[in-house]
Amino acid sequence: MAEISKEEFEERVAILKRFRTLLVQQRDKFREYLAVLESQEGRIELEDGDSIAAHTELENQIVKNLASLQKVILPMQGMYKAIMPGLPVADNASVEQLQLDLVNLQKEVLAQNERNRNLLQTHMGKIKNQLGNMNLMNPYRGKNSIYAEKAAVGSTIEFNV
């Protein structure tokens, strides 16, 4: 293995630390996102529309944060792969473990998201059925409104003085 200068070694360590920090941030965001999704599942079951809307807004913010974090991580990952052969094995193992945790969290988030989507579809179907039943139970259904009919109206007026 070729000898590297102290400056180059310090640069590699700095890249590794920054990459590890970014991965930890991303892992924390995924955990936060998963917690929001799990909480949202409970709100869907309780049919709490306002809370579902609030969770959706929070979810959108977290997804935006994850996307911006991913934009920073991708170049750092390329730099990390370029310097990886010169790093100690223990440092590589910690980064690989973080990446494995992230993959597992992503799978959990996708599974929870799918459960929430199915619950929402079921809930929407129930609401559609309720609306359809309400229309059938309307006592005025099929009856003409007295205000919609045109009543006979006189066309001439007679004045007696």
ChimeraX commands (.cxc) that place a marker at each C-alpha (Angstrom):
marker #1 position 0.00,0.00,0.00 radius 0.5
marker #1 position 1.32,3.44,-0.87 radius 0.5
marker #1 position 2.15,5.83,1.94 radius 0.5
marker #1 position -0.15,8.85,2.21 radius 0.5
marker #1 position 0.74,12.21,3.64 radius 0.5
marker #1 position -0.60,13.42,6.93 radius 0.5
marker #1 position -2.68,16.10,5.16 radius 0.5
marker #1 position -4.26,13.57,2.85 radius 0.5
marker #1 position -5.00,11.27,5.78 radius 0.5
marker #1 position -6.63,14.13,7.71 radius 0.5
marker #1 position -8.66,15.02,4.63 radius 0.5
marker #1 position -9.86,11.43,4.34 radius 0.5
marker #1 position -10.78,11.34,8.02 radius 0.5
marker #1 position -12.68,14.64,7.64 radius 0.5
marker #1 position -14.60,13.23,4.66 radius 0.5
marker #1 position -15.39,10.09,6.63 radius 0.5
marker #1 position -16.61,12.08,9.65 radius 0.5
marker #1 position -18.78,14.34,7.49 radius 0.5
marker #1 position -20.22,11.38,5.59 radius 0.5
marker #1 position -20.94,9.54,8.84 radius 0.5
marker #1 position -22.61,12.67,10.27 radius 0.5
marker #1 position -24.81,13.01,7.19 radius 0.5
marker #1 position -25.81,9.35,7.38 radius 0.5
marker #1 position -26.71,9.73,11.06 radius 0.5
marker #1 position -28.83,12.80,10.22 radius 0.5
marker #1 position -30.56,10.89,7.45 radius 0.5
marker #1 position -31.20,7.92,9.75 radius 0.5
marker #1 position -32.72,10.25,12.37 radius 0.5
marker #1 position -34.97,11.85,9.73 radius 0.5
marker #1 position -36.14,8.43,8.60 radius 0.5
marker #1 position -36.92,7.48,12.20 radius 0.5
marker #1 position -38.87,10.73,12.61 radius 0.5
marker #1 position -40.72,10.02,9.36 radius 0.5
marker #1 position -41.55,6.50,10.50 radius 0.5
marker #1 position -42.89,7.83,13.82 radius 0.5
marker #1 position -45.10,10.32,11.93 radius 0.5
marker #1 position -46.41,7.55,9.69 radius 0.5
marker #1 position -47.19,5.30,12.67 radius 0.5
marker #1 position -48.99,8.17,14.41 radius 0.5
marker #1 position -50.85,8.92,11.20 radius 0.5
marker #1 position -52.05,5.31,11.05 radius 0.5
marker #1 position -53.75,5.78,14.42 radius 0.5
marker #1 position -55.37,9.02,13.26 radius 0.5
marker #1 position -56.68,7.33,10.13 radius 0.5
marker #1 position -58.29,4.61,12.24 radius 0.5
marker #1 position -59.85,7.29,14.48 radius 0.5
marker #1 position -61.07,9.09,11.35 radius 0.5
marker #1 position -59.58,12.38,12.56 radius 0.5
marker #1 position -59.39,14.44,9.37 radius 0.5
marker #1 position -57.69,17.49,10.86 radius 0.5
marker #1 position -54.90,15.41,12.40 radius 0.5
marker #1 position -54.46,13.49,9.15 radius 0.5
marker #1 position -54.03,16.79,7.29 radius 0.5
marker #1 position -51.52,18.02,9.88 radius 0.5
marker #1 position -49.58,14.75,9.68 radius 0.5
marker #1 position -49.53,15.01,5.91 radius 0.5
marker #1 position -48.03,18.51,6.07 radius 0.5
marker #1 position -45.41,17.32,8.56 radius 0.5
marker #1 position -44.72,14.32,6.35 radius 0.5
marker #1 position -44.16,16.60,3.34 radius 0.5
marker #1 position -41.67,18.70,5.32 radius 0.5
marker #1 position -39.74,15.62,6.41 radius 0.5
marker #1 position -39.64,14.29,2.86 radius 0.5
marker #1 position -38.30,17.64,1.62 radius 0.5
marker #1 position -35.60,17.53,4.33 radius 0.5
marker #1 position -34.69,13.98,3.34 radius 0.5
marker #1 position -34.47,14.98,-0.32 radius 0.5
marker #1 position -32.17,17.93,0.42 radius 0.5
marker #1 position -30.04,15.76,2.70 radius 0.5
marker #1 position -29.81,13.13,-0.04 radius 0.5
marker #1 position -28.49,15.79,-2.45 radius 0.5
marker #1 position -25.58,16.36,-0.06 radius 0.5
marker #1 position -25.03,12.69,0.72 radius 0.5
marker #1 position -24.64,11.52,-2.88 radius 0.5
marker #1 position -21.47,13.54,-3.62 radius 0.5
marker #1 position -20.08,12.68,-0.19 radius 0.5
marker #1 position -20.72,9.01,-0.89 radius 0.5
marker #1 position -18.71,9.30,-4.10 radius 0.5
marker #1 position -15.85,10.94,-2.21 radius 0.5
marker #1 position -16.08,8.26,0.47 radius 0.5
marker #1 position -15.87,5.45,-2.07 radius 0.5
marker #1 position -12.82,7.10,-3.63 radius 0.5
marker #1 position -10.94,7.23,-0.31 radius 0.5
marker #1 position -12.34,4.02,1.19 radius 0.5
marker #1 position -9.29,1.81,0.49 radius 0.5
marker #1 position -7.10,4.08,2.61 radius 0.5
marker #1 position -9.31,4.03,5.71 radius 0.5
marker #1 position -9.13,1.70,8.69 radius 0.5
marker #1 position -11.52,-1.26,8.61 radius 0.5
marker #1 position -13.31,-0.18,11.80 radius 0.5
marker #1 position -14.29,3.16,10.23 radius 0.5
marker #1 position -15.60,1.40,7.12 radius 0.5
marker #1 position -17.63,-0.99,9.28 radius 0.5
marker #1 position -19.39,1.84,11.13 radius 0.5
marker #1 position -20.34,3.55,7.88 radius 0.5
marker #1 position -21.51,0.28,6.36 radius 0.5
marker #1 position -23.64,-0.39,9.46 radius 0.5
marker #1 position -25.20,3.08,9.14 radius 0.5
marker #1 position -25.97,2.42,5.49 radius 0.5
marker #1 position -27.52,-0.94,6.38 radius 0.5
marker #1 position -29.66,0.75,9.06 radius 0.5
marker #1 position -30.80,3.28,6.48 radius 0.5
marker #1 position -31.81,0.57,4.03 radius 0.5
marker #1 position -33.82,-1.19,6.75 radius 0.5
marker #1 position -35.48,2.07,7.83 radius 0.5
marker #1 position -36.38,2.83,4.22 radius 0.5
marker #1 position -38.06,-0.57,3.94 radius 0.5
marker #1 position -40.00,0.04,7.18 radius 0.5
marker #1 position -41.09,3.49,5.96 radius 0.5
marker #1 position -42.30,2.06,2.65 radius 0.5
marker #1 position -44.22,-0.73,4.42 radius 0.5
marker #1 position -45.86,1.74,6.85 radius 0.5
marker #1 position -46.67,4.08,4.00 radius 0.5
marker #1 position -48.38,1.21,2.17 radius 0.5
marker #1 position -50.42,0.33,5.27 radius 0.5
marker #1 position -51.52,3.95,5.64 radius 0.5
marker #1 position -52.45,4.15,1.97 radius 0.5
marker #1 position -54.59,1.00,2.27 radius 0.5
marker #1 position -56.29,2.33,5.41 radius 0.5
marker #1 position -57.05,5.63,3.67 radius 0.5
marker #1 position -58.49,3.82,0.64 radius 0.5
marker #1 position -60.70,1.72,2.91 radius 0.5
marker #1 position -61.78,4.80,4.81 radius 0.5
marker #1 position -62.57,6.67,1.59 radius 0.5
marker #1 position -64.65,3.72,0.38 radius 0.5
marker #1 position -66.67,3.77,3.60 radius 0.5
marker #1 position -67.29,7.50,3.23 radius 0.5
marker #1 position -68.43,7.05,-0.37 radius 0.5
marker #1 position -70.85,4.32,0.75 radius 0.5
marker #1 position -72.18,6.55,3.52 radius 0.5
marker #1 position -72.74,9.38,1.06 radius 0.5
marker #1 position -74.51,7.02,-1.32 radius 0.5
marker #1 position -76.73,5.73,1.49 radius 0.5
marker #1 position -77.54,9.27,2.59 radius 0.5
marker #1 position -78.79,10.04,-0.89 radius 0.5
marker #1 position -81.04,6.97,-0.82 radius 0.5
marker #1 position -82.42,7.86,2.60 radius 0.5
marker #1 position -83.30,11.43,1.61 radius 0.5
marker #1 position -87.09,11.78,2.03 radius 0.5
marker #1 position -87.24,14.41,-0.71 radius 0.5
marker #1 position -85.39,12.27,-3.22 radius 0.5
marker #1 position -87.24,12.08,-6.52 radius 0.5
marker #1 position -89.76,14.75,-5.59 radius 0.5
marker #1 position -90.05,17.97,-7.42 radius 0.5
marker #1 position -89.49,21.14,-5.51 radius 0.5
marker #1 position -92.38,23.55,-5.27 radius 0.5
marker #1 position -89.89,26.27,-6.07 radius 0.5
marker #1 position -88.75,24.62,-9.27 radius 0.5
marker #1 position -92.26,24.48,-10.80 radius 0.5
marker #1 position -93.48,27.31,-12.90 radius 0.5
marker #1 position -96.78,28.50,-11.58 radius 0.5
marker #1 position -99.36,29.99,-13.85 radius 0.5
marker #1 position -98.90,33.71,-13.85 radius 0.5
marker #1 position -101.40,36.24,-15.15 radius 0.5
marker #1 position -100.41,38.29,-18.12 radius 0.5
marker #1 position -102.85,41.19,-17.78 radius 0.5
marker #1 position -103.79,43.41,-14.91 radius 0.5
marker #1 position -107.19,45.08,-14.59 radius 0.5
marker #1 position -107.62,48.28,-12.60 radius 0.5
marker #1 position -111.05,49.55,-11.53 radius 0.5
marker #1 position -111.25,53.08,-10.50 radius 0.5
marker link #1:1,2 radius 0.2
marker link #1:2,3 radius 0.2
marker link #1:3,4 radius 0.2
marker link #1:4,5 radius 0.2
marker link #1:5,6 radius 0.2
marker link #1:6,7 radius 0.2
marker link #1:7,8 radius 0.2
marker link #1:8,9 radius 0.2
marker link #1:9,10 radius 0.2
marker link #1:10,11 radius 0.2
marker link #1:11,12 radius 0.2
marker link #1:12,13 radius 0.2
marker link #1:13,14 radius 0.2
marker link #1:14,15 radius 0.2
marker link #1:15,16 radius 0.2
marker link #1:16,17 radius 0.2
marker link #1:17,18 radius 0.2
marker link #1:18,19 radius 0.2
marker link #1:19,20 radius 0.2
marker link #1:20,21 radius 0.2
marker link #1:21,22 radius 0.2
marker link #1:22,23 radius 0.2
marker link #1:23,24 radius 0.2
marker link #1:24,25 radius 0.2
marker link #1:25,26 radius 0.2
marker link #1:26,27 radius 0.2
marker link #1:27,28 radius 0.2
marker link #1:28,29 radius 0.2
marker link #1:29,30 radius 0.2
marker link #1:30,31 radius 0.2
marker link #1:31,32 radius 0.2
marker link #1:32,33 radius 0.2
marker link #1:33,34 radius 0.2
marker link #1:34,35 radius 0.2
marker link #1:35,36 radius 0.2
marker link #1:36,37 radius 0.2
marker link #1:37,38 radius 0.2
marker link #1:38,39 radius 0.2
marker link #1:39,40 radius 0.2
marker link #1:40,41 radius 0.2
marker link #1:41,42 radius 0.2
marker link #1:42,43 radius 0.2
marker link #1:43,44 radius 0.2
marker link #1:44,45 radius 0.2
marker link #1:45,46 radius 0.2
marker link #1:46,47 radius 0.2
marker link #1:47,48 radius 0.2
marker link #1:48,49 radius 0.2
marker link #1:49,50 radius 0.2
marker link #1:50,51 radius 0.2
marker link #1:51,52 radius 0.2
marker link #1:52,53 radius 0.2
marker link #1:53,54 radius 0.2
marker link #1:54,55 radius 0.2
marker link #1:55,56 radius 0.2
marker link #1:56,57 radius 0.2
marker link #1:57,58 radius 0.2
marker link #1:58,59 radius 0.2
marker link #1:59,60 radius 0.2
marker link #1:60,61 radius 0.2
marker link #1:61,62 radius 0.2
marker link #1:62,63 radius 0.2
marker link #1:63,64 radius 0.2
marker link #1:64,65 radius 0.2
marker link #1:65,66 radius 0.2
marker link #1:66,67 radius 0.2
marker link #1:67,68 radius 0.2
marker link #1:68,69 radius 0.2
marker link #1:69,70 radius 0.2
marker link #1:70,71 radius 0.2
marker link #1:71,72 radius 0.2
marker link #1:72,73 radius 0.2
marker link #1:73,74 radius 0.2
marker link #1:74,75 radius 0.2
marker link #1:75,76 radius 0.2
marker link #1:76,77 radius 0.2
marker link #1:77,78 radius 0.2
marker link #1:78,79 radius 0.2
marker link #1:79,80 radius 0.2
marker link #1:80,81 radius 0.2
marker link #1:81,82 radius 0.2
marker link #1:82,83 radius 0.2
marker link #1:83,84 radius 0.2
marker link #1:84,85 radius 0.2
marker link #1:85,86 radius 0.2
marker link #1:86,87 radius 0.2
marker link #1:87,88 radius 0.2
marker link #1:88,89 radius 0.2
marker link #1:89,90 radius 0.2
marker link #1:90,91 radius 0.2
marker link #1:91,92 radius 0.2
marker link #1:92,93 radius 0.2
marker link #1:93,94 radius 0.2
marker link #1:94,95 radius 0.2
marker link #1:95,96 radius 0.2
marker link #1:96,97 radius 0.2
marker link #1:97,98 radius 0.2
marker link #1:98,99 radius 0.2
marker link #1:99,100 radius 0.2
marker link #1:100,101 radius 0.2
marker link #1:101,102 radius 0.2
marker link #1:102,103 radius 0.2
marker link #1:103,104 radius 0.2
marker link #1:104,105 radius 0.2
marker link #1:105,106 radius 0.2
marker link #1:106,107 radius 0.2
marker link #1:107,108 radius 0.2
marker link #1:108,109 radius 0.2
marker link #1:109,110 radius 0.2
marker link #1:110,111 radius 0.2
marker link #1:111,112 radius 0.2
marker link #1:112,113 radius 0.2
marker link #1:113,114 radius 0.2
marker link #1:114,115 radius 0.2
marker link #1:115,116 radius 0.2
marker link #1:116,117 radius 0.2
marker link #1:117,118 radius 0.2
marker link #1:118,119 radius 0.2
marker link #1:119,120 radius 0.2
marker link #1:120,121 radius 0.2
marker link #1:121,122 radius 0.2
marker link #1:122,123 radius 0.2
marker link #1:123,124 radius 0.2
marker link #1:124,125 radius 0.2
marker link #1:125,126 radius 0.2
marker link #1:126,127 radius 0.2
marker link #1:127,128 radius 0.2
marker link #1:128,129 radius 0.2
marker link #1:129,130 radius 0.2
marker link #1:130,131 radius 0.2
marker link #1:131,132 radius 0.2
marker link #1:132,133 radius 0.2
marker link #1:133,134 radius 0.2
marker link #1:134,135 radius 0.2
marker link #1:135,136 radius 0.2
marker link #1:136,137 radius 0.2
marker link #1:137,138 radius 0.2
marker link #1:138,139 radius 0.2
marker link #1:139,140 radius 0.2
marker link #1:140,141 radius 0.2
marker link #1:141,142 radius 0.2
marker link #1:142,143 radius 0.2
marker link #1:143,144 radius 0.2
marker link #1:144,145 radius 0.2
marker link #1:145,146 radius 0.2
marker link #1:146,147 radius 0.2
marker link #1:147,148 radius 0.2
marker link #1:148,149 radius 0.2
marker link #1:149,150 radius 0.2
marker link #1:150,151 radius 0.2
marker link #1:151,152 radius 0.2
marker link #1:152,153 radius 0.2
marker link #1:153,154 radius 0.2
marker link #1:154,155 radius 0.2
marker link #1:155,156 radius 0.2
marker link #1:156,157 radius 0.2
marker link #1:157,158 radius 0.2
marker link #1:158,159 radius 0.2
marker link #1:159,160 radius 0.2
marker link #1:160,161 radius 0.2
view
